[in-house]
């Protein structure tokens, strides 16, 4: 194996790690936004009921 394949291997590992972290971040923020949206919706429903 030469330097080129090692560099490509590290680049692939870095890309894969970055995509994994981005997926975890987006999943977490999406979950928080869904929770906030549901909480807002429930509060709106309670305010409008007599």
Protein Blocks (a to p, Z undefined) as FASTA:
>chain_A
ZZklmmmmmmmmmmmmmmmmmmmmmmmmmmmmmmmmmmmmmmmmmmmpZZ
